[in-house]
Amino acid sequence: MHSKLKFLKRKNKKDDTPEVPPFKENLQERHFVDAGRQLIIREDRLFALKQEGIGSKMKLVEEEEDSEARLAKDYEDLLELVMQTLENSLDLQSAEEQKVLKEAVNAVLQEEEQDTRWVGFQEKERPPWRPRRCKQNHEALLGRLVQRRMEEAKLDPSLEIHSSMQLSITSKAKQLKEDLLKVVTWVRSCYPEQEDVCQFYATQYHNIFSAKLREVAEYTLCDEDCLLLLQWVKQDYPGILNVSQIKEVIDHTKLDPLLPENMITPLEQQFLANEKREVNSCLHKILEREETAWKEGALPQLRDQVYCCHQATDVIQCFHRHVQYAQNMLGDETKARTITCQMSNFLKDYKAFHEKVIKSKQTNTEPVLMVNLSFLIQCRNYITKNAHLFPEDVNTDCLSLLTTMTESSHHYFTSNMRWELKNIYRKVGTNEWLRDSHRVCEELLAKLDRHIQKFNKLDKMSCQELLGVMHKEVLAEYVRKMMKQKIKLSNKDQQQMAASELCFNSERIHTCLTAAGSDMDWLKDILPKLAELLKLQDPDSMKLELVHLMSVYPDLSERHISAWLKLKGNLSSLDRKKILKSVTCSQDQITDKSDSLQFSRSFFSIVRLK
């Protein structure tokens, strides 16, 4: 006997087991595994006999040939029912149907195992139907099943979809999702775990769905269809795969991309171009609305006695919504950032509108500028907090535009203040001030308070910032007037008195402006520190105090120091020069060591001396 056929040798034993149902009965009862095993036993016996040569007599040869024909027919009957069962895999509705499918699957695997037993035999030595390749045929059948179900997919009629492209994709996606859930719920348990049937079905459905999307992407799409296609690729389809029951049994990384990069890129570019247009249109409609209202003389709306800044809310929401949408759609923050250049373009146009309002003489100019100021500050805060959304150049451009407009707004309001306070400022640093600085200060604060009342309709954040600018400017003008040297403090007593008045005035001004809303608390020390210089009589002590002052206020210049020292009439010209020379040598070293906070607290740079 051929050595390869030892595995086929069967020992004759007395059959003491219960009677086994015949093949036809097993087949009828859908006991596919038992029926298949019976055929394999017959196959082993028949082809073992053949190879042993026990068929030399004509009669035996004829019997064997008859047996081979019958066996082939029985195999056909078995596999026909098995394949029919497999073809109904996605229509299971009961545990009994599940049991039958499991029988069919195991029969296929049993046949696959029998194929491997015949590997290595010559064609004449093995049955003519081996290898049957049942597993390969099973996979091909399931592939055809998936293809047919996707082609015949119908959409829920309750959904209103007018785009034929969307109709086709949505119906297939719906079928895909429903069928994968059936595989997970009903089919999965019918297969051994190592067969990974869920991954197999997922791959089949994925490839067919991908082919459909690629077919669509070949054409030039309108913006709506482009968006719909991109949405399926980036959001809707991943959403299906991430359904909890499906996600648990499918490895997404083993699936090819729905669309290749060379098809995705043009869709993304078209989508981004459309989003830019949408953002631009949305922002400029808001600007047109504000400009029209201003031209018509409308006053801003009040809520709780504060001007409402609807434009800030509308602009930020419109902009953020589109950028966030693009980011979610593309799954890439860097790509979405290309939209943000629209904010820079919008702010350039807003600047033109802002300048027109400032130059106008309309009755609603001040209220509109107050609302504009609120808008600018809210935009600046939004961009600062969301810097990651903007490319560096766009971020810089936007903040620069906002700073320019904010400063021009502040200048508009503070210039009006300076004009109203001009006559009182003239008294500062004069003999009149020296005689009765309390009265001069009270006059200043009375007019300043009337001016501040104009801003009680500003929102808290804008008011705080504007009052902070005013606070700084009032003190800067106060110091500048003192440095004009309209008086000479010729002795220690005068200098002590002037220092005391400076400290009193400083406290009154600081209290007034911080009570109104200024948060520039650090300004309270400026006049007292300058007053300390007036009190000192020893040049070396003055040098030390000036070095300390320059470390706190790096923008304190030689001209400022010289002007202030000239108030001290009893300080010789030689001592003044020595002091200036000494502190000037220290200035570069002090500037290098100054931190960013001190630089941000610049004060003397706005004290402009002629």
C-alpha positions in Angstrom: 0.0 0.0 0.0 1.2 3.5 -0.9 2.8 5.1 2.3 0.7 8.2 1.8 -2.5 6.3 2.3 -1.9 4.9 5.7 -4.1 7.7 7.1 -6.9 6.3 5.0 -6.7 2.8 6.3 -9.8 1.9 8.3 -9.9 -0.9 10.8 -12.9 -3.1 10.7 -14.6 -3.2 14.1 -17.7 -4.6 15.3 -20.3 -1.8 15.2 -21.5 -1.7 18.8 -22.5 2.0 18.6 -26.1 3.2 18.2 -27.4 3.1 14.7 -26.3 6.2 12.8 -28.9 8.0 10.7 -28.3 7.5 7.0 -26.8 10.2 4.8 -30.1 11.3 3.2 -31.7 11.7 6.6 -28.8 13.8 8.0 -29.0 15.9 4.9 -32.7 16.4 5.2 -32.3 17.4 8.9 -29.6 19.8 7.9 -27.0 17.9 10.0 -24.3 18.9 7.5 -21.3 18.0 9.6 -22.5 14.4 10.2 -23.6 14.1 6.6 -20.2 15.4 5.4 -18.3 13.1 7.8 -20.2 10.1 6.3 -19.2 11.1 2.8 -15.5 11.5 3.9 -15.6 8.0 5.4 -16.9 6.7 2.1 -14.3 8.7 0.2 -11.5 7.3 2.4 -12.7 3.7 2.0 -13.3 4.0 -1.7 -10.0 5.6 -2.7 -8.1 3.4 -0.2 -9.5 0.3 -1.9 -8.7 1.7 -5.3 -5.1 2.5 -4.4 -4.6 -1.0 -2.8 -5.6 -2.5 -6.1 -8.5 -4.5 -4.7 -10.5 -4.0 -7.8 -8.9 -6.3 -10.2 -12.0 -8.2 -10.8 -14.4 -6.6 -13.3 -17.3 -6.7 -10.9 -15.5 -4.9 -8.1 -14.3 -2.3 -10.6 -17.8 -1.7 -11.7 -19.0 -1.4 -8.1 -16.3 1.1 -7.4 -17.1 3.2 -10.4 -20.8 3.1 -9.4 -19.8 4.1 -5.8 -17.6 7.0 -7.0 -20.5 8.3 -9.1 -22.9 8.0 -6.2 -20.4 9.6 -3.9 -19.9 12.6 -6.2 -23.7 13.1 -6.5 -24.1 13.0 -2.7 -21.3 15.5 -2.4 -23.1 17.8 -4.8 -26.3 17.5 -2.9 -24.6 18.3 0.4 -22.7 21.3 -0.9 -25.7 22.7 -2.7 -27.6 22.8 0.6 -24.6 24.1 2.5 -24.1 27.0 0.0 -27.8 27.8 0.0 -27.6 28.1 3.8 -24.5 30.3 3.6 -26.3 32.5 1.0 -29.0 33.2 3.6 -26.4 34.1 6.3 -27.7 37.7 6.7 -31.4 36.7 6.9 -31.2 34.8 10.2 -34.1 35.4 12.6 -34.0 32.5 15.0 -31.7 30.4 17.1 -32.6 27.4 14.9 -31.5 29.1 11.8 -28.3 30.1 13.6 -27.7 26.4 14.4 -28.1 25.4 10.8 -25.7 28.1 9.6 -23.2 26.9 12.1 -23.6 23.4 10.7 -22.9 24.7 7.2 -19.8 26.6 8.3 -18.4 23.6 10.1 -19.1 21.4 7.1 -17.1 23.8 4.9 -14.2 23.8 7.4 -14.5 20.0 7.6 -14.2 19.8 3.8 -11.2 22.2 3.9 -9.5 19.9 6.3 -10.1 16.9 4.1 -8.6 18.9 1.2 -5.4 19.2 3.2 -5.2 15.5 3.7 -5.0 15.0 0.0 -2.2 17.5 -0.5 0.8 15.9 -2.1 -1.0 13.1 -3.9 -0.8 12.9 -7.6 -4.0 13.8 -9.6 -4.6 10.1 -10.4 -4.2 9.0 -6.8 -6.9 11.4 -5.4 -10.6 11.8 -5.9 -11.4 13.9 -9.0 -13.2 16.4 -6.8 -10.2 17.1 -4.6 -9.4 19.7 -3.7 -12.9 21.1 -3.4 -11.7 24.5 -2.1 -14.9 24.9 -0.2 -13.6 27.7 2.0 -12.5 29.7 -1.1 -15.9 29.1 -2.7 -17.6 30.0 0.6 -15.7 33.4 0.6 -16.5 34.0 -3.0 -20.2 33.3 -2.3 -20.3 35.7 0.6 -18.5 38.3 -1.5 -21.3 37.9 -4.1 -23.9 38.1 -1.4 -22.5 41.4 -0.1 -22.3 42.8 -3.6 -25.9 41.9 -4.4 -27.2 43.3 -1.1 -25.3 46.6 -1.7 -26.6 46.9 -5.2 -30.2 46.2 -4.1 -30.0 48.5 -1.1 -33.0 50.7 -0.6 -33.3 53.9 1.4 -35.8 54.6 4.1 -38.5 56.5 2.2 -39.1 58.8 5.2 -35.7 60.5 4.5 -35.9 63.5 2.2 -32.8 63.3 0.0 -32.8 65.1 -3.4 -29.3 64.5 -4.5 -29.0 61.3 -6.5 -25.4 60.9 -5.4 -26.4 61.3 -1.8 -29.3 58.9 -2.3 -27.1 56.2 -3.7 -24.4 56.6 -1.0 -26.8 56.8 1.9 -28.7 53.7 0.9 -25.5 51.7 0.6 -24.2 53.0 3.9 -27.5 52.1 5.6 -27.3 48.6 4.2 -23.7 48.3 5.3 -24.4 49.3 8.8 -27.5 47.1 9.2 -25.7 44.1 7.7 -22.6 44.5 9.9 -24.8 44.6 12.9 -26.5 41.4 11.8 -23.0 39.8 11.4 -22.1 40.8 14.9 -25.4 39.8 16.4 -26.3 36.6 14.5 -23.5 35.4 12.3 -20.4 35.8 14.4 -21.3 33.0 16.8 -21.6 30.5 13.9 -17.9 30.8 13.1 -14.8 29.7 15.1 -13.1 32.8 16.5 -10.0 32.3 14.4 -12.0 32.7 11.2 -12.6 36.4 12.1 -15.8 36.5 10.1 -16.6 40.0 11.3 -13.4 41.4 9.8 -14.1 39.4 6.6 -17.6 40.9 6.1 -16.3 44.4 7.1 -13.6 44.2 4.4 -16.2 43.1 1.8 -18.6 45.9 2.6 -15.8 48.4 3.0 -14.4 47.6 -0.4 -17.7 47.9 -2.2 -18.6 51.2 -0.4 -15.1 52.5 -1.2 -15.5 51.6 -4.9 -18.8 53.6 -5.0 -17.2 56.7 -3.4 -14.2 56.5 -5.8 -16.6 56.3 -8.7 -18.4 59.4 -7.5 -15.1 61.3 -6.8 -14.0 60.8 -10.4 -16.5 63.5 -11.5 -16.4 67.3 -11.0 -18.8 67.8 -8.1 -20.8 70.8 -7.2 -20.0 72.3 -3.7 -22.9 70.5 -2.1 -22.0 67.1 -3.4 -18.4 67.7 -2.6 -19.3 68.5 1.0 -21.6 65.4 1.2 -18.9 63.1 -0.2 -16.3 64.5 2.2 -18.6 64.2 5.1 -19.1 60.5 4.3 -15.4 60.0 4.2 -14.4 62.0 7.2 -17.4 61.7 9.6 -20.4 59.5 8.6 -18.6 56.3 7.6 -16.1 56.4 10.5 -19.2 57.0 12.7 -20.6 53.7 11.4 -17.4 51.8 12.1 -17.3 53.3 15.6 -20.7 52.0 16.6 -19.8 50.2 19.8 -21.0 46.7 18.7 -19.0 47.0 15.4 -16.0 48.7 16.9 -15.4 45.9 19.3 -14.9 43.2 16.7 -13.4 45.1 13.7 -9.8 46.3 13.3 -10.2 49.6 11.4 -6.5 49.7 10.7 -6.7 46.7 8.4 -9.2 48.5 6.1 -7.8 50.5 3.1 -8.6 54.3 3.0 -12.1 54.9 1.6 -10.5 57.3 -0.9 -6.9 57.6 -2.0 -5.0 60.8 -1.1 -5.0 62.0 -4.7 -8.9 62.0 -4.6 -9.2 63.4 -1.1 -6.9 66.4 -1.6 -9.1 68.1 -4.4 -12.2 67.5 -2.3 -10.6 69.1 0.7 -9.4 72.1 -1.4 -12.8 72.6 -2.8 -14.4 72.3 0.6 -11.9 74.9 2.1 -12.4 77.3 -0.7 -16.2 77.1 -0.2 -15.8 77.6 3.6 -13.6 80.7 3.0 -16.4 82.2 0.8 -19.0 81.3 3.4 -17.0 82.9 6.3 -16.2 86.0 4.2 -19.9 86.4 3.2 -21.1 85.9 6.8 -18.6 88.4 8.3 -19.2 91.1 5.7 -23.0 90.8 6.2 -22.4 91.6 9.8 -20.2 94.6 8.9 -22.7 95.9 6.4 -25.5 95.6 9.0 -23.4 97.7 11.5 -22.4 100.3 8.9 -25.9 100.7 7.7 -27.2 101.2 11.3 -24.5 103.8 11.9 -25.2 105.7 8.7 -28.9 105.8 9.6 -28.0 107.3 13.0 -29.2 104.4 15.0 -28.1 104.0 18.7 -26.8 100.7 20.0 -29.2 98.6 21.9 -29.1 98.8 25.7 -29.4 95.9 28.1 -29.2 96.6 31.8 -28.1 100.1 30.9 -25.1 98.8 29.0 -24.6 98.9 25.3 -25.0 95.4 23.7 -22.2 94.4 21.3 -24.1 92.0 19.1 -21.4 92.2 16.4 -18.8 90.7 18.6 -21.0 87.7 19.4 -22.0 87.3 15.8 -18.5 87.6 14.3 -16.8 85.3 16.8 -19.6 82.7 16.6 -19.6 82.8 12.8 -15.9 82.5 12.5 -15.4 79.9 15.2 -18.3 77.8 13.9 -16.8 77.5 10.4 -13.2 76.9 11.6 -14.4 74.3 14.1 -16.5 72.7 11.4 -13.6 72.5 9.0 -11.4 71.1 11.7 -14.0 68.4 12.6 -14.6 67.7 8.9 -11.0 67.3 7.9 -9.7 66.0 11.2 -6.7 68.3 10.8 -6.3 71.6 12.6 -3.5 72.7 10.3 -5.7 72.4 7.2 -8.6 74.2 8.9 -6.3 77.1 9.7 -6.2 78.2 6.1 -9.7 79.6 6.7 -8.5 82.0 9.3 -7.0 84.4 6.8 -10.6 85.6 6.3 -10.5 87.2 9.8 -7.5 89.3 8.8 -9.3 90.4 5.6 -12.4 91.2 7.5 -10.5 93.3 10.1 -8.9 95.3 7.4 -12.4 96.2 6.1 -13.6 96.8 9.6 -10.7 99.3 10.1 -11.9 101.3 7.2 -15.4 101.5 8.8 -13.9 102.3 12.2 -11.9 105.2 10.7 -15.0 106.6 9.0 -16.9 106.6 12.3 -14.1 108.4 14.1 -14.0 111.1 11.5 -17.7 111.6 11.5 -19.7 114.2 13.3 -22.9 112.3 13.7 -24.8 112.3 17.0 -24.3 108.5 17.4 -20.6 108.6 16.9 -19.6 108.1 20.5 -22.1 105.3 21.3 -21.0 103.5 18.1 -17.3 103.9 19.0 -18.0 102.5 22.4 -19.6 99.4 20.9 -16.8 99.1 18.4 -14.3 99.3 21.3 -16.1 96.4 23.0 -16.0 94.4 19.7 -12.3 95.0 19.3 -11.4 93.9 22.8 -13.6 90.8 22.6 -12.0 89.9 19.2 -8.5 90.4 20.6 -9.3 88.2 23.6 -10.8 85.5 21.3 -7.7 85.5 19.0 -5.3 85.5 21.9 -7.0 82.5 23.6 -7.4 80.6 20.4 -3.9 81.4 18.9 -3.6 77.7 17.9 -6.3 78.2 15.2 -4.3 80.8 13.4 -1.1 80.6 11.4 1.6 82.9 13.0 1.5 85.5 10.3 -2.3 85.8 10.4 -2.3 85.9 14.1 0.2 88.7 14.1 -1.7 90.6 11.4 -5.0 90.3 13.2 -3.6 91.5 16.6 -1.8 94.3 15.0 -5.0 95.6 13.3 -7.0 95.2 16.5 -4.3 97.1 18.5 -4.3 99.9 16.0 -8.0 100.3 16.1 -8.2 100.0 19.9 -5.5 102.6 20.4 -7.4 105.0 18.0 -10.6 104.4 20.0 -8.8 105.2 23.2 -7.2 108.2 21.7 -10.6 109.5 20.5 -12.0 109.4 24.1 -8.8 110.5 25.9 -8.2 113.4 23.5 -11.6 114.8 24.4 -10.7 114.4 28.1 -7.4 116.2 27.6 -9.2 119.1 26.0 -11.6 119.4 28.8 -8.9 119.2 31.4 -6.4 121.5 29.6 -7.0 124.6 31.7 -6.6 122.7 35.0 -3.4 120.9 33.8 -1.9 124.4 33.3 -2.0 125.0 37.0 0.0 121.9 37.9 3.6 122.6 38.8 3.0 126.3 39.2 3.1 128.6 42.3 -0.8 128.4 42.4 -0.5 124.6 42.7 2.2 124.9 45.3 0.0 127.2 47.4 -3.2 125.1 47.1 -2.7 121.8 45.3 -5.7 120.4 47.1 -8.0 122.8 45.3 -6.3 122.2 42.0 -6.6 118.4 42.4 -10.3 118.7 43.4 -11.0 120.7 40.2 -9.2 118.1 38.2 -11.1 115.2 39.7 -14.5 117.0 39.4 -14.1 117.4 35.6 -12.5 114.0 35.3 -15.5 112.4 37.1 -18.0 114.1 34.7 -16.0 112.8 31.8 -15.9 109.3 33.3 -19.7 109.3 33.6 -19.9 109.1 29.8 -18.5 105.6 29.9 -21.1 104.1 32.3 -22.8 102.4 29.3 -19.6 100.6 28.3 -19.3 96.9 29.2 -17.1 96.2 32.2 -14.1 94.9 30.3 -14.0 97.7 27.8 -14.6 100.3 30.5 -11.8 98.9 32.7 -9.3 99.0 29.9 -10.3 102.5 28.7 -10.2 103.9 32.3 -6.8 102.3 32.7 -5.5 104.2 29.7 -7.1 107.4 31.1 -5.5 106.7 34.5 -2.1 106.4 32.9 -2.6 109.5 30.7 -3.8 111.7 33.6 -0.7 110.8 35.7 1.6 111.2 32.6 0.2 114.7 31.9 0.5 115.5 35.6 4.2 114.5 35.7 4.9 116.3 32.4 3.5 119.5 33.7 5.7 119.2 36.9 8.7 118.6 34.7 8.1 121.9 32.8 9.8 123.6 35.7 7.4 126.5 36.1 8.5 126.6 39.8 11.8 126.2 41.5 11.8 124.5 44.9 14.8 126.4 46.3 15.0 124.9 49.8 14.3 121.7 51.8 11.0 123.0 53.2 9.5 123.7 49.8 10.7 120.4 48.5 9.2 118.6 51.5 5.9 120.5 51.0 5.8 119.7 47.3 6.5 116.0 48.0 3.7 115.9 50.4 1.3 117.5 47.9 2.4 115.0 45.2 1.6 112.1 47.5 -1.8 113.6 48.4 -2.7 114.2 44.8 -1.5 110.8 43.8 -3.8 109.1 46.4 -6.8 111.2 45.4 -6.3 110.5 41.6 -5.7 106.8 42.2 -8.8 106.4 44.4 -11.0 108.2 41.9 -9.9 106.2 38.9 -9.7 102.8 40.5 -13.2 103.3 42.1 -14.5 104.1 38.6 -13.0 100.8 37.2 -9.3 101.2 36.4 -7.2 98.2 37.3 -3.9 99.9 37.0 -3.0 99.5 40.6 0.8 99.7 39.9 0.4 103.4 38.9 -0.2 104.4 42.6 3.6 104.4 43.3 4.8 106.7 40.6 4.2 110.1 42.1 5.3 109.0 45.6 8.6 107.7 44.2 9.2 110.9 42.4 8.2 112.8 45.6 10.9 110.8 47.4 13.5 112.3 45.1 12.4 115.8 46.0 12.8 115.1 49.7 16.3 113.7 49.5 19.1 116.2 49.9 22.2 114.0 49.7 23.4 113.4 46.0 24.5 109.8 46.8 21.1 109.0 48.2 19.5 110.5 45.0 21.7 108.3 42.9 20.6 105.1 44.8 16.9 106.2 44.5 17.2 106.9 40.8 18.9 103.5 40.2 15.9 101.9 42.0 13.5 104.0 39.9 15.1 102.9 36.7 14.9 99.3 37.7 11.2 99.6 38.2 10.5 101.9 35.2 13.0 101.0 32.5 11.7 103.8 30.2 12.7 106.5 32.6 15.2 108.5 30.5 18.0 110.9 31.2 15.9 113.8 30.0 13.2 112.9 32.5 15.7 112.6 35.3 17.3 115.9 34.4 14.0 117.7 34.2 12.9 116.4 37.6 16.2 117.3 39.3 15.9 120.8 38.0 12.9 121.3 40.3 15.4 121.2 43.2 16.7 124.7 43.2 19.4 124.0 45.8 21.0 121.2 43.8 24.1 122.5 42.1 24.7 122.1 38.3 27.8 120.1 39.1 26.0 117.7 41.4 23.2 117.3 38.9 25.7 116.4 36.2 27.5 113.9 38.4 24.2 112.2 39.3 23.2 112.0 35.6 26.5 110.6 34.6 26.4 108.0 37.4 22.8 106.8 36.6 23.4 106.8 32.9 26.3 104.4 33.3 24.0 102.1 35.2 21.1 102.3 32.7 22.2 99.7 30.2 22.9 97.2 32.8 19.5 97.8 34.5 17.7 97.5 31.2 19.2 94.1 30.4 18.0 92.8 33.8 14.5 94.2 33.5 11.8 91.5 33.1 8.9 91.6 30.7 6.5 92.6 33.4 8.4 95.8 34.0 8.6 96.6 30.3 4.8 96.0 30.1 4.5 98.7 32.8 6.0 101.4 30.7 5.0 104.9 31.9 7.6 107.5 31.1 7.6 106.8 27.4 4.3 108.6 27.2 5.6 111.6 29.3 6.8 113.5 26.2 9.2 116.4 26.9 10.0 119.1 24.3 
